[in-house]
Amino acid sequence: MGLIILGGRKWGPFRKTSFKSPCATKLNRRRRTPQEIGLTAELIDPWFGFLRFFRRSYREMEVGWGGGLVIAVVVTWVVGAYCYWCVRALPIGVPRLLASIPVLVVYAYLPLIFNRQTHLIGVATYFCIFTWVGSFKLLLFCWHQGPGCDPWVFASFPRFAIVMSFPAHIKRKGRDLKKFPESSSWFVHIMESETWSMLLVRSGVKVILLGYMLNHVFPMRDSIPKNVMLGLYCIQLYLFATILLETLGAIANSVFGVELEPHFDNPFMATSLEEFWARRWNLLVSNMLRETVYNPVYWLLKTRQQKLMAPVANQTSSEQQSGAFGATNLQSAPGIKSRSSIQEGISEAQQQQRQVAEKIPESQVNIPKFYAMLATFLVSGLAHELAVYYMTLKVTGEMTAFFTLQGLATVLEASLKVYYPQLKPPKLLCRFLTLGFCFITSSYLFWPPLSRGADLQVIAEMQQMLRIF
């Protein structure tokens, strides 16, 4: 403590760091250099010094697209080898999870190899591929679930390494695949076929549309209304994501001979929020969230509900048996008339509950399903919030609020379908309401954190990428 107080004097081990002390006057004070501030912080607080070293090291490791691809390939094979020969040798569950912590740390650090000022798309892409999807695949693998445990994938190390880091799911045998009759039009065949040639054709058409938007539409963004511009951002996001993922699917189909599950299924044709988020938009992330969040939460809540309802069911059955036994005794007694409630062995309240249960089947009134849906949307919102933080270094909470609102609306929509099954509006109106709700809520919550400078940088990077190709 005495050394720190005397740090502002000309002696002591801290004379080069020039600490400000209460004994120093204004004349003796001087502005410290950044090097002196860093040395002082490292001497006082080792943890803060470690953070500064980590930040300096990551700045020195910033790379371009070429170096980023090389690092991604190296990480893919190293992490794949570690998981294939080390992690899978451990018991399923917590031991595998503990052994996977170094891999999760590497995945969290990997997007930071890019400079946000020049390669913001690289930060976002690597976050989605490794930090989000890769981490979820690894968590599923710890419990012997997910695409990494497919028998065809698990039998070969190269397949395992690629699938664990590849942003796609391989179609498993036994699933219903899309069949195209011979009488189908050529347009339907091009739009829905999953062969590598049709994937490249669709990607080429979307590249042309995206290039036209970037070079001819977005330069006039100052004269375009804000709502129209946000709609164009939605189309741009859809085109860029489908181009990237369909190109990867074409490569996998042509080189490895595997067929990948589609990532989008005509999302603009959705007639409900549940259909939009679960079966049409970004199916890769939807499947990962279903396996990592929805299914475990639903299983836990359903199991707890069954345990809580078990004593009630046993009591009801015992009451029915005792009521029937009492009814037979009362019928045999002279001068006493049996009642219907005694014969059935249940009370009037139980009769009302039975009538309600007859009107609404138990399979439809599924409260654990609604809570699992809310938990899934909450996790998705937190993941998107983390993606925005990687890109802008700011946490606004708008992404979390957007997906939480989508979850509440989806649960409300599912409840209305249960309690009002006769309410069936036309499909055109359903599509208009679904897309309108998504667009309005995204314009207030989803796009604002991305439209404060990040959108212009992404557009500039896309324009530069199109010039290269």
N, C-alpha and C positions, 0 to 999 in steps of 0.2 A: 504494500500500500504506500509506503514511504517512497519507493522508487517511482511509482506513478505520479505522486504529488510533485516530486522533483524532476519530472520529465521535461518541464519547460526550461530548466537550467542547462548549463553547458557541460554538466557532468552526468554520469550515470549510464547504464547500458541502453537507455532509451533516448540518448541525446540526438540521434539521427532521425528519430521519428517525430520529434517536436510535438509532444503532447501539450495540450492547453491545460494549464493548472490555475487554480485560484490565486496563486502567488504571482503569476505573470501579469505584467501591466500591458496596456494597449500598445505601448511602444515596442515591447519585446515580442508581441504576437506577430506571426507572419502566416501567410497562406501556405498550406502544405501541398505538396505535389501528389498526384495520384499514386505514385509508387510508394511514397511515405505513408499514405493512408492505408494502402493495402498491406504493407509490412506491419503497421501498428495493429490493424485488425487481426492479422494472423497471429501476432504475439499474444494478444489479449484473449481472443476467442478462437480456439482451434476449429470449431464447427463452421464458423463464418469463414475462416480461412479455407476450409475444404470446399465450401460453396463457391468462393471466388476462384479457386483453382479449377473446379469443374466447369465454371462458366468460361474461363479463359481457354481451357482445353477444347471445349466444344466450339468456340469461335475459331480456334486455329484449325479445327478439322472440317470446317465448312467446305463442301465440295459442289461440283456441278452435276449435270445429268450423267455424264460418263462415270465419274467416281461413285456417284450414288448407285448406279446399276451394278458396278463391281462389288461394292459393299453389300448390296442386297443379295447378290448371288453367293458371296462368301458366308453371310449370315444364314442364308437358307440351308446350305449344306452343313455348316458347323452345328447349328441348332438342330437340324434334322438328325444328324449323327448322335448328338447328345441325347435327344429324346428317344431315338430308336434303340440305342444300345444301353443307355444308363437309366433313363426314367422308366421305361417300360419293364425293366427288370425288378422294380420295386413293387410292393403291394399296392393295389388299387385304393385310391382315396387320399388321405392326408399325407402319407409318405411321398407319393408322387407330386403332390402340390408343393410340399416343401422343397423338393428337388427341382421344381420348375421355377422357383423364385428368380434365380439368375437370368433365365430366359425372359421372364416378364420384365425385368429391369432393362435388358437389352432392347426389347421391343419398345419400351417406353422412351428410351433414349434415341432410337434410330431416326425418327423424323427430324431431330435437331441437327443432323449432319448437313442439312440444307440451310442456306441463307434466306431468311424471310423476305429480304429486300429484293431478291432476284429469282428465287425458286419457291414461291409460295405454293404453287401447285404440287411441287415435290413434297413439301411438308404435309399437305392435306392428303396426298395419295399414300405416302408411307404410313401416315397415322391410320388410315382406313385399312390398309393391307396388313400391317404388322401390329400396331398398338391396339387396334380394336379387334379385327377379325382373327388375326393370328393368336392373340391372347385368349380369345374365346374358344378357339379350336384347341388350344393347349389345356384350358380348364376342362373341356369335355374329355380330352384324352386322359386326364388324371383319374377320371371315373370310368374309363374305358367306354367312352361314347364319342359320337361325332364322326366326321369323315376320315379321321386318321385311323379309326379302328375298323374300317371296312376291310373285309377279308382280302379283296383284290389289292387294296392299297397296302395293307399290313404285311403282305407276303414279300414285298420288294422294298429295299431301302430307297432307291431313287424315286419311286412312286410316292413313298411316304414323305420324303423330304419336300417334294414339289407340292403335294396336296396340303401339307401343313402350312405352307407359306403362300400357296396359290389362292387368289381371291375367287374361288369357285367351288362348287360341289359336283362331284362325279355322279352321274345317274346310276343308281343301283338296279340290279336285275329284279324284276317283279313289279316295278312301278309302271303305272299306266302312262305310256308315251303318246304324244299327239300323233294321230293318224290322219293323213291327207288322202281323201278319195281321189280317184282319177278324174272325176268330173269337176274338181275344185278349180277355181280360176288361177291364172298365173300370178295375179296380184296377191292372193291369199297364200300361195305357195312361197312367194318371195318374202312376205312379211312374217310368216310363222314357221318356215322351215328352219331346222337347226343344223343343217349340214354346213361344212366349213365354207363352201363356195357361196351359199346364200348369206352366211354371216358376213363374208367380205363384201358382198354386193350391198347389203344394208349399211355396213360401216362406211362404204364409199359414198353412198347417197347422203348419209348423215354428215360426213365430212364436208361435202359441198354445201349443205344447208348451214352448217356451223360457220364455215368460212364466209358465206354471204352475210350472215348476221354480224360477224366480227368486223368485216371490212366495209360494209355498206350501211348497216343499221345502227350499230353501237356508236359510230362516230357522230351520229346526230342525236345522241341521248339528251343533250341540253334542250332540244325542241320536242322531245317525246314526253308525254305525261308520265307522272311517277308510277301510277298503277299499271300502265301499259309496259313500262320498263321492267317492273317486277315480274310481270307475266313473261316477258322475254327472258328474264333471268331463269325462270322455271324451265322454259324450253331449252335454254343453254345448258343447264345442269343435266337435264335428261339426255340431251344429245351427247355431251361429253362423256357421261358415265356409260351410256350404251356403246359408244365408239370404243372406249377403252376395254370394256368387258367382253364385247363381241369379238374384238380383235384377238384377245387372249383365248377366247373360246375357239376361234378358227384355228389358231396355232396348235392348241391342244388336240383338236380333232384331226388336223392334217398330219401332225408330227407323231403324236402318241396314240392316235386311233381311239380316243375316248370321247364320249359325248357328255357335255356339261349341262347342268340344269340351267334354264334361262334365268336371267337376273330381273327382267321386267316382262310383264304380260299385259300389254296394252293398258297402262294405268289410267289413261284418260277415258276409259270405258267403264270404270268402276261405278256401281250403283249404290254403294254404302261405304262408310268409313272403314268398317271391318274388312270388307273386300279389298279396299284400296291399300290398306297398310299390311294386311296379312297375306294376300294372294296375288297382288299385282305390282306393288312398288318395292323395288330393291329386295327381291326374294332371298338373296344370300344373307343379308342382315336379318331379315324376318325369320328365316330358319334358324340362324344362330341364336337370336333372342328367344325363340320358342324353346330351343333345347337347353339353353343355359339359365333362363330366367322363368319363363312361363311354366314349363313342365315341373321344375322343382317346387316352385311356390304353390302351384295348383295341387301337387301331390301332398305337400305338407298340410295345406289347409283342408283338403278333402279328408285326409287321414284323421286330423284333429276333429273335424265335424262328425265323422263316423264314430269316433271314441266318445264324443259328448252325447250323441244320439243313441248309443247302445244301451245305457241304463233306462232311458225312456221307453225304448222299444221292448226291452225285457219286462218293464213294469206294465206296459200296456197288454202284452201277451198274458202275463200272470193275472191281470184284472179280468181279461176276457175269459180265461179258464175258470177263475173263481166265480165270475158272474153266471157263467153257464151252469156251474155246479149248484150255486145258490138258487138259480131259477128252477132247476129240477126238484130241489127240496121243497121250495115254496109251492110248486104245482101239486106236489103230493100232500101238502098240509090242507086240511079242510077249512073252508071259509076265507081263504086268502087267494086273490087273483094275481096272476103274474103280470108284470109290466114289460113293455118292449125294451126299455132301457136295461132292465135286469137280464132279459134274455140275451141281449147283445153284449152286455158286460162292459159298456162304455158310457160315458157321461154325454150330456148335450154339447159341451164344448168340444169333445173329441169328435162328435158327429159333424159339427161345423168345420173342424179342421179337415175331416175326410172329404167334405163337399168341396172345400177350396182346393184340396189336392187333386180331386177329380177334374176340376176345371183347368188347373195348371199342372201339367205333368212335372214330376220331380226332376226329370232329366233336363227340363228347360229352366227351372228356377235353380240356377247353379251359382250361388253366391261366391264360392271359391274361384270360379272362373272369372268373375268380375274383378276380384281382388288381384288375381294373377295378371289380368290384362292391364290393370293400373300399374302394377309393379314393373311390367315389361315396358310400358311407355315411359315410366320414370327412369329406368336404367338407360333407355335409348336417349332420353333428354340429357342425362348426365354425360353420356358418351359424346353427344354433339356439343355439349358445353365444353368438354375437354378439348375437342377438335378446334373450337373457336379460340380457346386459350393458346393452343399450340400456334395458331396462325396470327393472333393479334396480341397475345400476352395480356388479355383482359377477360375478366369474368363478369358478365352482365346478368346472368340468370334468365335471359330471354329465351334461349334454346330450351332450357328445362321447363319454363312456363309453357312454351308452345307444345311440347310433346305431352306434358301433363294435361293440358287442355284437350288435346286430341284423344288422350286416354279416357277422360271424363265423358267427352262427347260420344266416343265409341261404346262405352258402357251404357250410357243413356239410350243410345240407338238400339243396342241389344235388348235392353229392358222393355222398350216400346214394342219391339217385335214379339216379346213373350206375352205381355199383358194385353196387347191389342193386335192379335194375329190377323184380324180382318182388315187392318189398315195396310193397303197395298197400293201406293201411288204409282203412276206410270214410270217406266224405266227412264224415259227422257228427263222427267222431273227429278228423279233420284240422282241421275248423273249431274244435273245442274246444281242441285243442293250440295252434293258431296264435293264436287270440284270447287264450287263457290265458297263453301266453308273452309276448305283447305287453303284457297287462295287468299281469302280475307284474313284469316288468322296468321298465315305466313307473312303477309305484308306488314303486320304489326309486331310480330315476335320473331319470325325466322330470319327474314332478310335484313332487318336493321343492324344487327351486329356484324354482318358481312358486307354491308353497303357503306361502311364508314372508311373507305379507302382500300379495303381488301378486294372489292369487286373490280376496281379500275386496274389494280395490279394483275389480277387473274386474267382480265381481258387482254392486257398488254402481253402477258406471257403466252396466252393462246395464239395471239396474232404472230408472235415470234416463232412459235412451234409450227404453225401452218406455213410460214415462209421457208422454214428449213425443209419441210417435206414437199 
